[in-house]
Amino acid sequence: MERFKISSLFILLSIFLATTSVFASTLFTRDEQPDFGELINFKTSDLCQVAEASSKYLSEHESDSKAVHAGEVIGHGVSLARVKDTLAFICQTYREDVRAGSNSRLHQQAFLKAHFEFIRWQPDKVTASSIAEKSRNKIKSRLLNKIPEKQLLLTKYYTKLLEGSNVRTEHYNQALYQLPIDEQDLTLTEADKQKDILTRYRYTRQDIINGALLEKQLAKPIVWLTEEALHDVLLQGTGVLSVEGEIRYFNVHRNNGIAYDYAIGKREQARYWYFAEVSSILGYGQEIEDKIVIKPRVTLAGNIKQLGLGKLMLLSFNVDQKPQAHLAILADEGGAFDNNLFQLDFLVDSYRGWEDYYRANKHLPDYANVWLLLKKQSQGKP
């Protein structure tokens, strides 16, 4: 009887996963006549840097099954080899144009249409509507409910320019913490096997803000900042801090295992990240030393688990009633993208706060047409 129950559960699970995969694949359709705006406002040199960093990760971390795959929901002949070939072609084109002293062909519509296949991505409005019903955030619910039939929600993220302190003060009273002391010498794989006993999994964000780590000296503070700044850095994943006149970079390292809750605001989140000091702005990577260096205006965060790392995307939207387009690479992620096939997050730049960010990006719309691009295969090539 037990064997029958287990078999039945396995069959039901298989049916559920197959149904989910079939549904997701309907969101991606080949587009023979893509219509998009003028390609502007991104640097092809930066695009090449992110492409090379993403390709390097794909080649060197084949065991990372979360990110290193063709894209389980896309279909349409997408393979990991074609993804790598596409990334290599970006840099090949960029370098050929530099050597020729010519304008970048990656800014030309005709060149893209001649050399790339376009797969149109349409949003999973069913999941978006379900989340909107549960959300207590009116703005978030409105954005989710208004997602167009053929456009994705295009949110923007930025690295936070902040002030910090090397010591705790009345003003700078919250810390970015290193990994707890009991995990300092453990790899991620080793740590995952010890979840029941490790400090990292024991405390919520609220516990830590209230002093749980500090009182028991369970983790070492790296730098001190205000509570409001802490929430912002936890949300954005990266902090760019001016500390005694020196600019320093901090990136998320490992979290407490609590999922991001899309229905609540940043202050209510129980999810907490431990940080590491780094030399630049970083995107995806399992271990801090392997994370991808990312650049503004050419980097996207999204559902890497289902889409796979390193996908070249074309975004198109209207600005002041004029269509424009951007090329960007899926090289970052975030807790908000679990089971999320209706949204991408566009890395815009670094700002001191909401007002700076808004002034620089208020012209960007909330929704965009999105295509996945693959370099066309040579005739006869498998």
Summary of the structure (lengths in Angstrom):
residues: 382
radius of gyration: 21.7
end to end distance: 47.3
largest distance: 73.4
contacts: 1207
relative contact order: 0.19
helix: 37%
strand: 26%
